[in-house]
Amino acid sequence: MKFPMKYAFLSGALALFLAAGASAQQQNPPEQDLPSAPSASIAPAQPAPPPKQEAPKQEPAKAAEEPAKSEPALQDLPGSKKPSPPPAPATAATPADSADPEPSSPAARQPAKGSNAADKDLTSDERGNPLETIKKRVDEVNVVFTVTDKHGHFVKNLSKSDFRVVDDNKPAVSIVSFSSETNLPLRVGLLVDASNSVRDRFRFEQESAIEFLNQIVRPKSDRAFVIGFDTTAEVTQDFTDSAEQLSRGVRMLRPGGGTALFDAVFYACRDKLMKARTTGPARRAIILLSDGEDNQSRVSREEAVEMAQRAEVIIYTISTNISGVKLRGDKVLERLADATGGRAFFPFKIQDVANAFSEIQDELRSQYLLAYKPADLKPDGRYRSIDIVAENHKSLRVRARKGYFAPTN
């Protein structure tokens, strides 16, 4: 039986289709034949485990701080550059950087040690609120001086009307205040020459100085310090009212080396007496025990004199030259004393050193304090002379500093 051509074609196509299906079935077996791996199994899904908690990520700023804790501070290492510090929190602001005009504690509102409240542009009321103050320069000059009769005895019973003041060759406008200040607090520097040139009599001078300090320094009122100098100046006892500590400072001195006399005076005036804290008027004085011979100083004699005048220091000198002949060093000691309103002593024998200390003690308790207004004081920093005359008492001698330096502002 013969089929038509079209049926033959259909039969062949059907055969090809069936063959392709069988081949596909062989390549893809049934699902039950697949391996039972958990990731591929079609078994009922088990409840998924809770997600693993990850550690919270650190903030960038905190993460940057961690390595720094294990490293030394760079600013503490020699030769290292100091890194820029991170911005400080507002609560840790330093007083210099803080914009708060009112400090948080009463102690912070107090002036710093050594500062003068009168020099501040701002002051505070009881609540700490800043108040503006107006500065005004007071054109007054203070002078401490002594008066002696023709026998050298101190005269202590004079009044303001007994004196006339000449400032820079012109009469003063007025004497603002006047008092006999025998009890003014003392600020005294004892300067002891510890060079080789005084080795032979050094022990006696030490004992005389100790006796002087024991008698002159009153507890809770006066204060003194001790400087020994040879090639350099050394503070062996700073300001104190303790006689025991001052004695120890004097006994610590040992002779030896050259003599830097002018450096010692300059330093004592600028760094000690000029900065001495007082609550009112005080007498600043130096007692200088030396032969006057200088061979090591970096400043000159006149520079030392000028610094003493600026610090308003009276210098008393005791010569350790007992040769009986006035030497070059004695003239130096006279210059230091005369220019500052002090006095120079020249003992003839070593025992007279103690007498000199005794006379200085009497003089320091027998002084006057006078404040006057100059005629034409200008803030030019120029040196101006002072001359105090005892009116109607021609036999009396007034000893005071020779002058002062005008302010500069």
C-alpha positions as CSV (number, residue, x, y, z in Angstrom):
1,M,0.0,0.0,0.0
2,K,1.4,3.3,-1.0
3,F,1.1,6.4,1.2
4,P,1.0,9.8,-0.3
5,M,4.2,11.9,-0.2
6,K,2.8,14.3,2.4
7,Y,2.1,11.5,4.8
8,A,5.6,10.2,4.4
9,F,7.1,13.6,5.3
10,L,4.9,13.9,8.4
11,S,6.0,10.4,9.5
12,G,9.6,11.3,9.3
13,A,9.2,14.6,11.2
14,L,7.3,12.7,14.0
15,A,10.1,10.2,14.2
16,L,12.7,12.9,14.6
17,F,10.6,14.6,17.3
18,L,10.4,11.4,19.3
19,A,14.1,10.7,19.0
20,A,14.9,14.3,20.3
21,G,12.6,13.8,23.3
22,A,14.3,10.5,24.3
23,S,17.7,12.1,24.1
24,A,16.7,15.0,26.3
25,Q,15.3,12.6,28.9
26,Q,18.6,10.8,29.0
27,Q,20.5,14.0,29.6
28,N,18.2,15.3,32.4
29,P,17.4,12.4,34.8
30,P,14.5,12.7,37.2
31,E,14.9,15.0,40.2
32,Q,14.8,12.1,42.7
33,D,18.1,10.9,41.2
34,L,20.0,14.1,42.2
35,P,22.4,14.0,45.1
36,S,20.9,15.0,48.5
37,A,23.2,17.9,49.1
38,P,21.6,20.4,51.4
39,S,22.0,23.2,49.0
40,A,20.3,21.2,46.2
41,S,17.8,19.1,48.1
42,I,14.2,19.7,47.5
43,A,13.3,18.4,51.0
44,P,11.1,20.7,53.1
45,A,13.2,23.7,54.1
46,Q,14.5,23.8,57.6
47,P,14.0,27.0,59.7
48,A,17.0,29.2,58.8
49,P,19.5,29.9,61.7
50,P,19.5,33.4,63.1
51,P,21.7,35.7,61.2
52,K,25.2,36.1,62.6
53,Q,25.7,39.3,64.5
54,E,28.5,41.4,63.2
55,A,30.6,43.6,65.4
56,P,29.6,47.2,65.0
57,K,32.0,49.1,62.8
58,Q,34.1,51.7,64.6
59,E,33.7,55.3,63.8
60,P,36.6,56.7,61.8
61,A,37.6,59.2,64.5
62,K,37.7,56.5,67.2
63,A,39.5,54.1,65.1
64,A,42.2,56.7,64.4
65,E,42.7,57.1,68.2
66,E,43.5,53.5,68.9
67,P,47.0,53.3,67.4
68,A,47.9,56.6,69.1
69,K,47.5,55.0,72.5
70,S,50.4,52.6,72.0
71,E,52.8,55.2,70.6
72,P,54.8,57.7,72.7
73,A,53.8,61.3,72.5
74,L,55.9,62.9,69.8
75,Q,56.2,66.2,71.6
76,D,58.1,64.4,74.4
77,L,60.7,63.0,72.0
78,P,63.8,65.1,71.3
79,G,63.9,66.4,67.8
80,S,60.4,65.4,67.0
81,K,57.8,67.7,65.5
82,K,54.8,68.3,67.6
83,P,51.6,67.1,65.8
84,S,48.6,69.3,65.6
85,P,46.4,68.4,68.5
86,P,42.7,67.5,67.9
87,P,40.2,70.2,68.7
88,A,39.6,70.2,72.4
89,P,36.0,69.8,73.7
90,A,34.4,73.0,74.9
91,T,34.5,71.8,78.5
92,A,38.3,71.4,78.4
93,A,39.1,74.8,77.0
94,T,42.2,76.4,78.5
95,P,41.9,79.9,80.1
96,A,44.0,81.3,77.2
97,D,41.7,79.9,74.6
98,S,38.4,80.3,76.4
99,A,36.1,83.0,75.2
100,D,34.2,83.0,78.5
101,P,34.9,86.4,80.1
102,E,34.0,85.0,83.6
103,P,36.2,82.2,85.0
104,S,34.4,79.3,86.6
105,S,36.1,79.5,90.0
106,P,36.9,82.4,92.3
107,A,40.6,81.4,92.4
108,A,40.8,81.8,88.6
109,R,39.7,85.4,89.0
110,Q,42.7,86.3,91.2
111,P,45.7,88.0,89.6
112,A,48.6,85.7,89.0
113,K,51.4,85.6,91.5
114,G,53.8,88.5,91.2
115,S,51.3,90.5,89.1
116,N,50.1,94.0,90.1
117,A,46.3,94.4,90.0
118,A,46.8,98.1,89.3
119,D,48.3,97.3,86.0
120,K,45.2,95.4,84.8
121,D,42.9,97.0,82.2
122,L,40.0,95.0,83.5
123,T,38.9,94.3,87.1
124,S,35.9,92.4,88.4
125,D,33.0,93.2,90.7
126,E,31.9,90.9,93.4
127,R,30.1,88.6,90.9
128,G,33.2,88.4,88.7
129,N,31.8,90.6,85.9
130,P,34.5,92.5,84.2
131,L,34.5,96.2,84.8
132,E,36.5,98.7,82.7
133,T,39.0,100.8,84.6
134,I,40.9,103.9,83.5
135,K,44.6,104.1,83.9
136,K,46.3,107.4,84.8
137,R,50.0,107.9,85.4
138,V,50.6,109.5,88.8
139,D,53.5,112.0,88.5
140,E,54.9,111.5,92.0
141,V,58.4,110.6,93.1
142,N,59.1,108.7,96.3
143,V,62.4,109.3,98.1
144,V,63.7,107.6,101.3
145,F,66.4,109.6,103.0
146,T,68.3,110.2,106.3
147,V,69.3,113.4,108.1
148,T,72.4,113.7,110.3
149,D,73.9,116.5,112.3
150,K,77.5,117.6,112.1
151,H,78.5,114.8,114.5
152,G,76.9,112.1,112.3
153,H,74.0,111.5,114.6
154,F,70.6,110.9,113.1
155,V,68.0,113.6,113.4
156,K,64.5,112.1,113.6
157,N,62.1,114.9,114.7
158,L,61.8,117.0,111.6
159,S,58.6,117.8,109.7
160,K,57.6,118.4,106.1
161,S,58.1,122.2,106.4
162,D,61.8,121.6,107.2
163,F,62.5,120.4,103.7
164,R,62.7,121.8,100.2
165,V,62.9,119.6,97.1
166,V,64.6,120.5,93.8
167,D,63.9,118.2,90.9
168,D,66.0,118.5,87.8
169,N,67.1,121.9,88.9
170,K,63.6,123.1,89.4
171,P,61.6,123.4,92.7
172,A,59.0,120.7,93.1
173,V,55.4,121.7,92.7
174,S,54.5,120.3,96.1
175,I,55.3,117.7,98.7
176,V,52.4,115.3,98.5
177,S,53.2,113.2,101.6
178,F,55.8,113.1,104.3
179,S,56.5,110.7,107.2
180,S,59.2,109.5,109.5
181,E,59.3,105.9,108.6
182,T,61.4,104.2,111.2
183,N,59.3,101.0,111.0
184,L,59.0,100.6,107.2
185,P,59.4,96.9,106.2
186,L,62.8,96.0,104.8
187,R,63.7,94.1,101.7
188,V,67.4,93.6,102.1
189,G,70.0,91.8,100.0
190,L,73.3,90.7,101.6
191,L,76.0,90.4,98.9
192,V,79.2,88.8,100.1
193,D,82.4,88.8,98.2
194,A,83.6,85.2,98.1
195,S,86.6,85.7,95.9
196,N,90.1,84.6,96.7
197,S,91.0,88.2,97.7
198,V,89.0,88.0,100.9
199,R,90.0,84.5,101.9
200,D,92.0,85.5,105.0
201,R,89.2,87.4,106.8
202,F,86.2,85.5,105.3
203,R,85.2,83.6,108.4
204,F,85.0,86.8,110.6
205,E,83.0,88.6,107.9
206,Q,80.5,85.6,107.8
207,E,79.9,85.8,111.5
208,S,79.4,89.6,111.4
209,A,76.9,89.3,108.6
210,I,75.0,86.6,110.4
211,E,74.8,88.7,113.5
212,F,73.6,91.7,111.5
213,L,70.8,89.6,109.8
214,N,69.7,88.2,113.2
215,Q,69.2,91.7,114.5
216,I,67.8,93.5,111.5
217,V,65.2,91.1,110.1
218,R,61.9,91.1,112.0
219,P,59.6,88.1,111.4
220,K,56.5,88.7,109.4
221,S,57.7,92.2,108.4
222,D,61.2,92.1,106.9
223,R,62.6,89.8,104.3
224,A,66.2,89.3,103.2
225,F,68.2,87.1,100.9
226,V,71.9,86.1,100.6
227,I,74.1,86.2,97.5
228,G,77.7,85.1,97.4
229,F,79.8,86.1,94.4
230,D,83.2,85.3,92.9
231,T,83.3,84.6,89.2
232,T,79.5,84.4,89.2
233,A,76.7,85.3,91.6
234,E,75.0,82.5,93.5
235,V,71.8,82.9,95.6
236,T,72.4,80.7,98.7
237,Q,69.2,81.8,100.4
238,D,66.2,83.4,98.8
239,F,63.9,85.9,100.4
240,T,62.9,84.8,103.9
241,D,62.3,86.2,107.4
242,S,63.9,83.2,109.0
243,A,67.1,84.0,110.8
244,E,68.1,80.4,110.8
245,Q,67.8,80.0,107.1
246,L,69.7,83.2,106.4
247,S,72.5,82.1,108.7
248,R,72.6,78.8,106.8
249,G,72.8,80.7,103.5
250,V,75.8,82.8,104.8
251,R,77.6,79.7,106.1
252,M,77.3,78.0,102.7
253,L,79.6,80.5,101.1
254,R,83.1,79.4,100.2
255,P,85.8,81.7,99.0
256,G,87.5,81.1,95.6
257,G,87.7,82.4,92.1
258,G,87.5,85.9,90.5
259,T,85.3,88.9,91.4
260,A,82.1,89.7,89.4
261,L,81.0,92.5,91.7
262,F,79.0,94.6,89.2
263,D,77.2,91.6,87.9
264,A,76.1,90.7,91.4
265,V,74.7,94.2,92.2
266,F,73.0,94.3,88.8
267,Y,71.3,90.9,89.3
268,A,70.3,91.6,92.9
269,C,68.6,94.9,91.9
270,R,66.9,93.7,88.7
271,D,65.9,90.1,89.5
272,K,65.4,90.3,93.3
273,L,64.7,93.7,94.8
274,M,62.8,95.2,91.8
275,K,60.5,92.2,91.8
276,A,60.1,92.0,95.6
277,R,56.4,91.9,96.5
278,T,55.2,94.4,99.1
279,T,51.8,95.6,100.3
280,G,52.9,99.2,100.7
281,P,56.1,101.3,101.0
282,A,59.2,99.4,101.8
283,R,62.9,100.2,102.0
284,R,65.0,98.3,99.5
285,A,68.7,98.0,100.4
286,I,71.8,96.1,99.6
287,I,74.6,95.5,102.0
288,L,77.7,94.9,100.0
289,L,80.7,93.3,101.7
290,S,83.7,93.4,99.3
291,D,87.1,95.0,98.6
292,G,85.6,96.7,95.5
293,E,88.0,95.0,93.0
294,D,86.1,93.7,90.0
295,N,87.7,91.6,87.3
296,Q,85.0,89.3,85.9
297,S,81.8,91.3,85.4
298,R,80.0,91.6,82.0
299,V,78.2,94.9,83.0
300,S,80.0,98.1,83.9
301,R,80.0,100.0,87.2
302,E,77.6,102.6,85.8
303,E,75.2,100.0,84.5
304,A,75.1,98.5,88.0
305,V,74.5,102.0,89.5
306,E,71.7,102.7,86.9
307,M,69.9,99.5,87.7
308,A,70.0,100.3,91.5
309,Q,68.5,103.7,90.8
310,R,65.8,102.2,88.7
311,A,65.0,99.7,91.4
312,E,65.1,102.4,94.1
313,V,67.7,100.5,96.0
314,I,70.0,102.0,98.6
315,I,73.5,100.4,98.6
316,Y,75.6,100.3,101.8
317,T,79.1,99.1,101.3
318,I,81.6,97.7,103.8
319,S,85.2,97.5,102.5
320,T,87.2,94.4,103.4
321,N,90.4,96.3,102.7
322,I,92.1,96.8,106.1
323,S,95.5,97.9,104.8
324,G,94.9,101.5,106.1
325,V,95.3,102.9,102.5
326,K,92.4,103.7,100.3
327,L,92.7,101.7,97.1
328,R,91.0,101.7,93.8
329,G,88.3,99.3,94.9
330,D,87.4,101.6,97.8
331,K,86.5,104.4,95.3
332,V,84.2,102.0,93.5
333,L,82.4,101.2,96.8
334,E,82.0,105.0,97.4
335,R,80.5,105.5,94.0
336,L,77.9,102.8,94.5
337,A,76.9,104.1,97.9
338,D,76.8,107.8,97.0
339,A,74.8,107.4,93.8
340,T,72.1,105.5,95.6
341,G,71.8,107.4,98.9
342,G,73.7,104.9,100.9
343,R,77.0,105.0,102.8
344,A,80.4,103.5,102.5
345,F,82.2,102.1,105.5
346,F,86.0,101.6,105.7
347,P,86.9,99.6,108.8
348,F,90.5,100.0,110.0
349,K,90.6,96.5,111.4
350,I,88.6,93.4,111.0
351,Q,86.7,93.9,114.2
352,D,85.3,97.1,112.9
353,V,83.2,95.2,110.3
354,A,80.7,94.4,113.1
355,N,80.5,98.0,114.0
356,A,79.7,98.9,110.4
357,F,76.9,96.5,110.3
358,S,75.5,98.0,113.5
359,E,75.6,101.5,112.1
360,I,73.7,100.3,108.9
361,Q,71.1,98.8,111.2
362,D,70.6,102.1,113.0
363,E,70.3,104.0,109.7
364,L,67.7,101.7,108.2
365,R,65.5,102.4,111.3
366,S,66.1,106.2,111.1
367,Q,64.8,107.3,107.7
368,Y,62.2,109.6,106.3
369,L,59.9,108.9,103.4
370,L,58.8,111.8,101.1
371,A,56.7,111.9,98.0
372,Y,56.6,115.0,95.8
373,K,55.3,116.2,92.4
374,P,57.9,117.4,89.9
375,A,57.4,120.6,88.0
376,D,57.6,119.3,84.5
377,L,57.9,115.5,84.5
378,K,57.7,114.1,81.0
379,P,57.5,110.4,80.0
380,D,60.8,110.5,78.2
381,G,62.8,108.0,80.2
382,R,65.5,110.7,80.9
383,Y,67.6,110.8,84.1
384,R,66.5,113.5,86.5
385,S,68.5,114.7,89.5
386,I,67.1,115.0,93.1
387,D,68.3,117.5,95.7
388,I,66.6,117.6,99.1
389,V,67.6,120.6,101.3
390,A,66.9,121.0,105.0
391,E,65.5,124.5,105.2
392,N,66.8,126.7,108.1
393,H,69.1,123.9,109.3
394,K,72.4,124.6,107.5
395,S,74.3,122.2,109.9
396,L,72.2,119.2,108.9
397,R,73.1,116.9,106.1
398,V,70.5,115.1,104.0
399,R,71.5,111.9,102.3
400,A,69.3,110.5,99.5
401,R,69.6,109.0,96.1
402,K,71.0,111.4,93.5
403,G,68.3,111.0,91.0
404,Y,65.9,108.7,89.1
405,F,64.7,107.9,85.6
406,A,61.5,109.3,84.3
407,P,58.8,106.9,83.1
408,T,58.5,106.1,79.5
409,N,54.7,106.0,79.0
